[in-house]
C-alpha cells in the first residue's frame, strides 16, 4: 500500500500523461480563440461586407488558420477524453 503523499511509478506516469494532455488541450483552446479573433478582425476590415479581390486572400488565410486551430482543438479534446474515459494513452506518449 502507498504511503500518504507517495505515488507508485505507474500512477505517477499516468498523472504526468494526464497533465500533459490537459496542457495540450488548454493550449489548443487558446490557439483556437486567437485564430477566431484574427479571423473576425480580418472580416471587420471589410466595411461593406463585400471583400475586394485583395481581401479575399487574407480572409482565406485567416479562415484556414481558424480551421486548423479548430481541428487541433478537436484532436486535443479527443485525446484527453479518450485517456480519462477509456485509459487510452496516445502513441506519442507511450514509453
TATA-V436214 format. One record per residue. N is the residue number from 0. OMEGA is omega in whole degrees, 0 to 359 (* if undefined). D_LAST is the distance of its C-alpha to the last C-alpha in whole Angstrom. Layout:
n | omega | d_last
N | OMEGA | D_LAST
N | OMEGA | D_LAST
This chain:
n | omega | d_last
0 | 181 | 25
1 | 174 | 23
2 | 179 | 26
3 | 178 | 26
4 | 179 | 24
5 | 176 | 21
6 | 173 | 18
7 | 181 | 16
8 | 177 | 13
9 | 180 | 11
10 | 178 | 14
11 | 178 | 13
12 | 179 | 9
13 | 177 | 11
14 | 178 | 14
15 | 178 | 12
16 | 179 | 11
17 | 180 | 14
18 | 179 | 16
19 | 181 | 14
20 | 177 | 15
21 | 178 | 19
22 | 178 | 19
23 | 179 | 18
24 | 179 | 21
25 | 178 | 23
26 | 180 | 23
27 | 178 | 24
28 | 179 | 27
29 | 179 | 28
30 | 179 | 28
31 | 179 | 30
32 | 179 | 32
33 | 179 | 33
34 | 177 | 33
35 | 179 | 36
36 | 179 | 38
37 | 179 | 38
38 | 179 | 39
39 | 178 | 42
40 | 178 | 43
41 | 180 | 43
42 | 180 | 45
43 | 180 | 47
44 | 178 | 49
45 | 189 | 50
46 | 184 | 54
47 | 185 | 55
48 | 178 | 52
49 | 184 | 53
50 | 173 | 51
51 | 178 | 52
52 | 178 | 51
53 | 181 | 49
54 | 183 | 48
55 | 181 | 46
56 | 179 | 43
57 | 179 | 42
58 | 179 | 42
59 | 180 | 40
60 | 179 | 38
61 | 178 | 37
62 | 177 | 37
63 | 178 | 34
64 | 179 | 32
65 | 179 | 33
66 | 178 | 32
67 | 180 | 28
68 | 177 | 28
69 | 179 | 29
70 | 178 | 26
71 | 178 | 23
72 | 179 | 24
73 | 180 | 24
74 | 179 | 21
75 | 178 | 19
76 | 179 | 21
77 | 179 | 20
78 | 181 | 17
79 | 181 | 18
80 | 176 | 20
81 | 180 | 18
82 | 183 | 15
83 | 186 | 18
84 | 188 | 20
85 | 180 | 18
86 | 181 | 15
87 | 178 | 13
88 | 178 | 10
89 | 183 | 10
90 | 183 | 9
91 | 179 | 8
92 | 177 | 7
93 | 180 | 4
94 | * | 0
